[in-house]
Amino acid sequence: MKQDSIGVAVIGAGMAGRAHLNGYRTASTLYGLDLPEVRLVAVADAHEPFARDAAERFGYQRAETGWEAIAAAPDIDAVSVVVANHLHREIVEGLLAAGKHVLCEKPLAPTVADAQAMVDAAPRTDRVAATGFTYRRSPAINAIREQVAQGALGPVRHFNGHYWCDYGFDPDAPMSWRYLGAPGTGALSDIGSHLVDLGEFLCGPVRSVRGTVLSTLVPDRPRALGAVVGHAAGVQVSEVRERVENEDVATFTLTFESGAVGTFSVSRIAYGLPNSLGFEVFCENGAATFDLARAAEFTIAGPGSPDAVNGYRQVLAGPAHPYLTRGLPMDFPGVGYGQNDLFAFQARAFLEQIAGLDRLPRCPTLADGLHNLKVLDAVVAAADADGRSVSVLQSTRA
Ligand code: SOE
């Protein structure tokens, strides 16, 4: 569907919302000149000062305080939903009903039922309805995926992944939506959703889960005084402490449909590690590793290395790998890139899909977001299964 221009908006002016705002602003500078004009129209946030600051900072035409104004705006075609997870369903369904293209942050919703309703709402429109698994846009992770898919390393035997953050290590870090909800809506949903999606991105669908441990190590937190954004760093707090309802740490073992094993460790109280995502993929004839701390590279080991030079080789992501040719102003190995660039690649892919271009991998669908939640549901169920294996419900995975 060719459009003269695409008007974009972001609902949520917090930490990740700003990454989406910047992504749309940068998208036109990437790859080809065949993208329709991108109009930076609006930012919405319930806390108006956040919306106004973000609109001015990222060059958007106006600030709004409610998602309804975005849904009703005739000059807006595509919207990112980047707010607390429990708000996703109402907003996504409202935007789809208003005829907008939607890119919703992970996890799609707090429950499988909510996500299923969102998936059911999507076919009633011809809009693009996507889930934002941003790490799928990592050039280095895609390079590893290509090696695995081409069979260069042989079949996968064991995926070991961690996603460790430290935004919750301080008991006096203020309460926020991330700490409220049923078991599985804490660290497992917030950051485990990324890691589980990457496990399947690299190793194929999950068959079953076992041995889950969900632990809450910080039982209560002080109530925030004033608006909270992102991980609420530096926000004043009251004397009143509120109970933390969900998990700080989640560990579990899963089996992929391929028979490969997956071992997962997720934490939001990992002292000194603000955003530590990493994994190893051990295969029959080799292995590859990734560490977000060195985002623009990966290591790989395979047959044929003489004993004198055995071990893992460092590979610098560059034009030989996805997304990077004309994906950065300086696009040669060693220049490096970071997580913010992945939001730009994601924004470009979303806009290209809306424009009917097919240069980049399509965005994960709402059904992919639903499937991710079904796996997380099985992870939670395996916490009470006395070590028995819990199968993942057949997803509606597209
Ligand atoms: C990546 O942006 C991310 O994992 C977010 O998706 C989480 O919500 C945040 O808590 C940590 O960073």
Residues whose N, C-alpha, C, O or C-beta is under 5 A from the ligand:
A	BS01	SOE	D190 I191
